[in-house]
Amino acid sequence: MTGTRFIRAVLVTDGRSSRLPAVLAALAALQRKPDVLHLVLVADAALPELPGGIAVDIFRTAAPTFGRAVDALLAVRASALLPRTRGDGT
């Protein structure tokens, strides 16, 4: 394994939290930003304003709970979410 790490963040929202913009801004301001933020929007949540400087994968689901929303993300994006390897299984 190399010293390089691929960091992901998963954020599930129904869009009702007034703190969502602050959370997104905090992620974008991190010294070691996630390589990708998987933003899971539940039901009819509006797409929030996204800060620059961070790659965002937007995923929509009608899942009834946040846990099931993560399950839905994993079911659809499973291969993209697996840890990256060097091709030799490490």
Chimera marker file (.cmm) of the C-alpha trace (Angstrom):
<marker_set name="trace">
<marker id="1" x="0.000" y="0.000" z="0.000" r="1" g="1" b="0" radius="0.5"/>
<marker id="2" x="1.270" y="3.446" z="-0.827" r="1" g="1" b="0" radius="0.5"/>
<marker id="3" x="1.264" y="6.383" z="1.565" r="1" g="1" b="0" radius="0.5"/>
<marker id="4" x="-1.507" y="8.034" z="-0.432" r="1" g="1" b="0" radius="0.5"/>
<marker id="5" x="-5.014" y="7.710" z="0.917" r="1" g="1" b="0" radius="0.5"/>
<marker id="6" x="-8.282" y="8.328" z="-0.892" r="1" g="1" b="0" radius="0.5"/>
<marker id="7" x="-10.692" y="10.011" z="1.493" r="1" g="1" b="0" radius="0.5"/>
<marker id="8" x="-14.444" y="9.977" z="0.978" r="1" g="1" b="0" radius="0.5"/>
<marker id="9" x="-17.188" y="11.715" z="2.891" r="1" g="1" b="0" radius="0.5"/>
<marker id="10" x="-20.852" y="10.742" z="2.818" r="1" g="1" b="0" radius="0.5"/>
<marker id="11" x="-23.404" y="13.352" z="3.835" r="1" g="1" b="0" radius="0.5"/>
<marker id="12" x="-27.101" y="12.472" z="3.888" r="1" g="1" b="0" radius="0.5"/>
<marker id="13" x="-29.637" y="15.282" z="4.073" r="1" g="1" b="0" radius="0.5"/>
<marker id="14" x="-33.337" y="15.860" z="3.758" r="1" g="1" b="0" radius="0.5"/>
<marker id="15" x="-32.550" y="19.539" z="3.250" r="1" g="1" b="0" radius="0.5"/>
<marker id="16" x="-34.258" y="20.711" z="6.436" r="1" g="1" b="0" radius="0.5"/>
<marker id="17" x="-31.175" y="21.506" z="8.511" r="1" g="1" b="0" radius="0.5"/>
<marker id="18" x="-30.218" y="25.147" z="8.678" r="1" g="1" b="0" radius="0.5"/>
<marker id="19" x="-26.655" y="23.952" z="9.399" r="1" g="1" b="0" radius="0.5"/>
<marker id="20" x="-26.160" y="22.270" z="6.021" r="1" g="1" b="0" radius="0.5"/>
<marker id="21" x="-24.392" y="25.251" z="4.387" r="1" g="1" b="0" radius="0.5"/>
<marker id="22" x="-21.998" y="25.482" z="7.350" r="1" g="1" b="0" radius="0.5"/>
<marker id="23" x="-21.237" y="21.747" z="7.191" r="1" g="1" b="0" radius="0.5"/>
<marker id="24" x="-20.519" y="21.930" z="3.454" r="1" g="1" b="0" radius="0.5"/>
<marker id="25" x="-18.317" y="24.996" z="3.943" r="1" g="1" b="0" radius="0.5"/>
<marker id="26" x="-16.422" y="23.250" z="6.759" r="1" g="1" b="0" radius="0.5"/>
<marker id="27" x="-15.739" y="20.224" z="4.551" r="1" g="1" b="0" radius="0.5"/>
<marker id="28" x="-14.471" y="22.482" z="1.772" r="1" g="1" b="0" radius="0.5"/>
<marker id="29" x="-12.242" y="24.380" z="4.221" r="1" g="1" b="0" radius="0.5"/>
<marker id="30" x="-10.482" y="21.322" z="5.615" r="1" g="1" b="0" radius="0.5"/>
<marker id="31" x="-6.736" y="21.250" z="5.167" r="1" g="1" b="0" radius="0.5"/>
<marker id="32" x="-7.057" y="17.655" z="3.915" r="1" g="1" b="0" radius="0.5"/>
<marker id="33" x="-10.302" y="17.781" z="1.986" r="1" g="1" b="0" radius="0.5"/>
<marker id="34" x="-12.139" y="14.592" z="1.078" r="1" g="1" b="0" radius="0.5"/>
<marker id="35" x="-11.269" y="13.510" z="-2.448" r="1" g="1" b="0" radius="0.5"/>
<marker id="36" x="-14.989" y="13.211" z="-3.049" r="1" g="1" b="0" radius="0.5"/>
<marker id="37" x="-18.113" y="14.115" z="-1.101" r="1" g="1" b="0" radius="0.5"/>
<marker id="38" x="-21.075" y="11.840" z="-1.753" r="1" g="1" b="0" radius="0.5"/>
<marker id="39" x="-24.041" y="14.120" z="-1.084" r="1" g="1" b="0" radius="0.5"/>
<marker id="40" x="-27.165" y="11.990" z="-0.650" r="1" g="1" b="0" radius="0.5"/>
<marker id="41" x="-30.384" y="13.977" z="-1.024" r="1" g="1" b="0" radius="0.5"/>
<marker id="42" x="-33.412" y="12.264" z="0.496" r="1" g="1" b="0" radius="0.5"/>
<marker id="43" x="-36.902" y="12.617" z="-0.974" r="1" g="1" b="0" radius="0.5"/>
<marker id="44" x="-37.415" y="16.022" z="-2.571" r="1" g="1" b="0" radius="0.5"/>
<marker id="45" x="-34.575" y="17.803" z="-0.794" r="1" g="1" b="0" radius="0.5"/>
<marker id="46" x="-33.412" y="20.848" z="-2.703" r="1" g="1" b="0" radius="0.5"/>
<marker id="47" x="-29.844" y="20.866" z="-3.929" r="1" g="1" b="0" radius="0.5"/>
<marker id="48" x="-27.944" y="23.188" z="-1.596" r="1" g="1" b="0" radius="0.5"/>
<marker id="49" x="-25.433" y="25.712" z="-2.827" r="1" g="1" b="0" radius="0.5"/>
<marker id="50" x="-22.177" y="23.831" z="-3.106" r="1" g="1" b="0" radius="0.5"/>
<marker id="51" x="-18.855" y="25.371" z="-2.113" r="1" g="1" b="0" radius="0.5"/>
<marker id="52" x="-16.011" y="25.379" z="-4.572" r="1" g="1" b="0" radius="0.5"/>
<marker id="53" x="-12.862" y="23.369" z="-4.144" r="1" g="1" b="0" radius="0.5"/>
<marker id="54" x="-14.463" y="20.011" z="-3.395" r="1" g="1" b="0" radius="0.5"/>
<marker id="55" x="-15.651" y="17.280" z="-5.755" r="1" g="1" b="0" radius="0.5"/>
<marker id="56" x="-19.299" y="16.406" z="-5.099" r="1" g="1" b="0" radius="0.5"/>
<marker id="57" x="-21.163" y="13.293" z="-6.255" r="1" g="1" b="0" radius="0.5"/>
<marker id="58" x="-24.898" y="14.025" z="-5.957" r="1" g="1" b="0" radius="0.5"/>
<marker id="59" x="-27.165" y="11.055" z="-5.327" r="1" g="1" b="0" radius="0.5"/>
<marker id="60" x="-30.952" y="11.248" z="-4.926" r="1" g="1" b="0" radius="0.5"/>
<marker id="61" x="-33.081" y="8.623" z="-3.226" r="1" g="1" b="0" radius="0.5"/>
<marker id="62" x="-36.603" y="8.221" z="-1.874" r="1" g="1" b="0" radius="0.5"/>
<marker id="63" x="-35.326" y="6.111" z="1.034" r="1" g="1" b="0" radius="0.5"/>
<marker id="64" x="-37.436" y="6.535" z="4.192" r="1" g="1" b="0" radius="0.5"/>
<marker id="65" x="-34.473" y="6.754" z="6.608" r="1" g="1" b="0" radius="0.5"/>
<marker id="66" x="-30.933" y="8.061" z="6.493" r="1" g="1" b="0" radius="0.5"/>
<marker id="67" x="-29.592" y="4.526" z="6.991" r="1" g="1" b="0" radius="0.5"/>
<marker id="68" x="-31.533" y="3.245" z="4.009" r="1" g="1" b="0" radius="0.5"/>
<marker id="69" x="-30.314" y="6.243" z="2.005" r="1" g="1" b="0" radius="0.5"/>
<marker id="70" x="-26.720" y="5.121" z="2.634" r="1" g="1" b="0" radius="0.5"/>
<marker id="71" x="-27.734" y="1.553" z="1.691" r="1" g="1" b="0" radius="0.5"/>
<marker id="72" x="-29.170" y="2.896" z="-1.584" r="1" g="1" b="0" radius="0.5"/>
<marker id="73" x="-25.952" y="4.803" z="-2.310" r="1" g="1" b="0" radius="0.5"/>
<marker id="74" x="-23.881" y="1.690" z="-1.678" r="1" g="1" b="0" radius="0.5"/>
<marker id="75" x="-26.163" y="-0.459" z="-3.840" r="1" g="1" b="0" radius="0.5"/>
<marker id="76" x="-25.839" y="1.867" z="-6.827" r="1" g="1" b="0" radius="0.5"/>
<marker id="77" x="-22.287" y="3.132" z="-6.418" r="1" g="1" b="0" radius="0.5"/>
<marker id="78" x="-20.709" y="0.080" z="-4.738" r="1" g="1" b="0" radius="0.5"/>
<marker id="79" x="-17.879" y="-0.430" z="-7.214" r="1" g="1" b="0" radius="0.5"/>
<marker id="80" x="-16.943" y="3.259" z="-7.093" r="1" g="1" b="0" radius="0.5"/>
<marker id="81" x="-16.912" y="3.219" z="-3.293" r="1" g="1" b="0" radius="0.5"/>
<marker id="82" x="-14.583" y="0.254" z="-2.887" r="1" g="1" b="0" radius="0.5"/>
<marker id="83" x="-11.040" y="1.045" z="-1.776" r="1" g="1" b="0" radius="0.5"/>
<marker id="84" x="-8.653" y="1.552" z="-4.651" r="1" g="1" b="0" radius="0.5"/>
<marker id="85" x="-5.945" y="-1.063" z="-5.077" r="1" g="1" b="0" radius="0.5"/>
<marker id="86" x="-2.758" y="-1.268" z="-7.071" r="1" g="1" b="0" radius="0.5"/>
<marker id="87" x="-4.184" y="-4.087" z="-9.185" r="1" g="1" b="0" radius="0.5"/>
<marker id="88" x="-2.389" y="-6.818" z="-7.257" r="1" g="1" b="0" radius="0.5"/>
<marker id="89" x="-4.996" y="-7.029" z="-4.482" r="1" g="1" b="0" radius="0.5"/>
<marker id="90" x="-3.194" y="-4.648" z="-2.116" r="1" g="1" b="0" radius="0.5"/>
<link id1="1" id2="2" r="1" g="1" b="0" radius="0.2"/>
<link id1="2" id2="3" r="1" g="1" b="0" radius="0.2"/>
<link id1="3" id2="4" r="1" g="1" b="0" radius="0.2"/>
<link id1="4" id2="5" r="1" g="1" b="0" radius="0.2"/>
<link id1="5" id2="6" r="1" g="1" b="0" radius="0.2"/>
<link id1="6" id2="7" r="1" g="1" b="0" radius="0.2"/>
<link id1="7" id2="8" r="1" g="1" b="0" radius="0.2"/>
<link id1="8" id2="9" r="1" g="1" b="0" radius="0.2"/>
<link id1="9" id2="10" r="1" g="1" b="0" radius="0.2"/>
<link id1="10" id2="11" r="1" g="1" b="0" radius="0.2"/>
<link id1="11" id2="12" r="1" g="1" b="0" radius="0.2"/>
<link id1="12" id2="13" r="1" g="1" b="0" radius="0.2"/>
<link id1="13" id2="14" r="1" g="1" b="0" radius="0.2"/>
<link id1="14" id2="15" r="1" g="1" b="0" radius="0.2"/>
<link id1="15" id2="16" r="1" g="1" b="0" radius="0.2"/>
<link id1="16" id2="17" r="1" g="1" b="0" radius="0.2"/>
<link id1="17" id2="18" r="1" g="1" b="0" radius="0.2"/>
<link id1="18" id2="19" r="1" g="1" b="0" radius="0.2"/>
<link id1="19" id2="20" r="1" g="1" b="0" radius="0.2"/>
<link id1="20" id2="21" r="1" g="1" b="0" radius="0.2"/>
<link id1="21" id2="22" r="1" g="1" b="0" radius="0.2"/>
<link id1="22" id2="23" r="1" g="1" b="0" radius="0.2"/>
<link id1="23" id2="24" r="1" g="1" b="0" radius="0.2"/>
<link id1="24" id2="25" r="1" g="1" b="0" radius="0.2"/>
<link id1="25" id2="26" r="1" g="1" b="0" radius="0.2"/>
<link id1="26" id2="27" r="1" g="1" b="0" radius="0.2"/>
<link id1="27" id2="28" r="1" g="1" b="0" radius="0.2"/>
<link id1="28" id2="29" r="1" g="1" b="0" radius="0.2"/>
<link id1="29" id2="30" r="1" g="1" b="0" radius="0.2"/>
<link id1="30" id2="31" r="1" g="1" b="0" radius="0.2"/>
<link id1="31" id2="32" r="1" g="1" b="0" radius="0.2"/>
<link id1="32" id2="33" r="1" g="1" b="0" radius="0.2"/>
<link id1="33" id2="34" r="1" g="1" b="0" radius="0.2"/>
<link id1="34" id2="35" r="1" g="1" b="0" radius="0.2"/>
<link id1="35" id2="36" r="1" g="1" b="0" radius="0.2"/>
<link id1="36" id2="37" r="1" g="1" b="0" radius="0.2"/>
<link id1="37" id2="38" r="1" g="1" b="0" radius="0.2"/>
<link id1="38" id2="39" r="1" g="1" b="0" radius="0.2"/>
<link id1="39" id2="40" r="1" g="1" b="0" radius="0.2"/>
<link id1="40" id2="41" r="1" g="1" b="0" radius="0.2"/>
<link id1="41" id2="42" r="1" g="1" b="0" radius="0.2"/>
<link id1="42" id2="43" r="1" g="1" b="0" radius="0.2"/>
<link id1="43" id2="44" r="1" g="1" b="0" radius="0.2"/>
<link id1="44" id2="45" r="1" g="1" b="0" radius="0.2"/>
<link id1="45" id2="46" r="1" g="1" b="0" radius="0.2"/>
<link id1="46" id2="47" r="1" g="1" b="0" radius="0.2"/>
<link id1="47" id2="48" r="1" g="1" b="0" radius="0.2"/>
<link id1="48" id2="49" r="1" g="1" b="0" radius="0.2"/>
<link id1="49" id2="50" r="1" g="1" b="0" radius="0.2"/>
<link id1="50" id2="51" r="1" g="1" b="0" radius="0.2"/>
<link id1="51" id2="52" r="1" g="1" b="0" radius="0.2"/>
<link id1="52" id2="53" r="1" g="1" b="0" radius="0.2"/>
<link id1="53" id2="54" r="1" g="1" b="0" radius="0.2"/>
<link id1="54" id2="55" r="1" g="1" b="0" radius="0.2"/>
<link id1="55" id2="56" r="1" g="1" b="0" radius="0.2"/>
<link id1="56" id2="57" r="1" g="1" b="0" radius="0.2"/>
<link id1="57" id2="58" r="1" g="1" b="0" radius="0.2"/>
<link id1="58" id2="59" r="1" g="1" b="0" radius="0.2"/>
<link id1="59" id2="60" r="1" g="1" b="0" radius="0.2"/>
<link id1="60" id2="61" r="1" g="1" b="0" radius="0.2"/>
<link id1="61" id2="62" r="1" g="1" b="0" radius="0.2"/>
<link id1="62" id2="63" r="1" g="1" b="0" radius="0.2"/>
<link id1="63" id2="64" r="1" g="1" b="0" radius="0.2"/>
<link id1="64" id2="65" r="1" g="1" b="0" radius="0.2"/>
<link id1="65" id2="66" r="1" g="1" b="0" radius="0.2"/>
<link id1="66" id2="67" r="1" g="1" b="0" radius="0.2"/>
<link id1="67" id2="68" r="1" g="1" b="0" radius="0.2"/>
<link id1="68" id2="69" r="1" g="1" b="0" radius="0.2"/>
<link id1="69" id2="70" r="1" g="1" b="0" radius="0.2"/>
<link id1="70" id2="71" r="1" g="1" b="0" radius="0.2"/>
<link id1="71" id2="72" r="1" g="1" b="0" radius="0.2"/>
<link id1="72" id2="73" r="1" g="1" b="0" radius="0.2"/>
<link id1="73" id2="74" r="1" g="1" b="0" radius="0.2"/>
<link id1="74" id2="75" r="1" g="1" b="0" radius="0.2"/>
<link id1="75" id2="76" r="1" g="1" b="0" radius="0.2"/>
<link id1="76" id2="77" r="1" g="1" b="0" radius="0.2"/>
<link id1="77" id2="78" r="1" g="1" b="0" radius="0.2"/>
<link id1="78" id2="79" r="1" g="1" b="0" radius="0.2"/>
<link id1="79" id2="80" r="1" g="1" b="0" radius="0.2"/>
<link id1="80" id2="81" r="1" g="1" b="0" radius="0.2"/>
<link id1="81" id2="82" r="1" g="1" b="0" radius="0.2"/>
<link id1="82" id2="83" r="1" g="1" b="0" radius="0.2"/>
<link id1="83" id2="84" r="1" g="1" b="0" radius="0.2"/>
<link id1="84" id2="85" r="1" g="1" b="0" radius="0.2"/>
<link id1="85" id2="86" r="1" g="1" b="0" radius="0.2"/>
<link id1="86" id2="87" r="1" g="1" b="0" radius="0.2"/>
<link id1="87" id2="88" r="1" g="1" b="0" radius="0.2"/>
<link id1="88" id2="89" r="1" g="1" b="0" radius="0.2"/>
<link id1="89" id2="90" r="1" g="1" b="0" radius="0.2"/>
</marker_set>
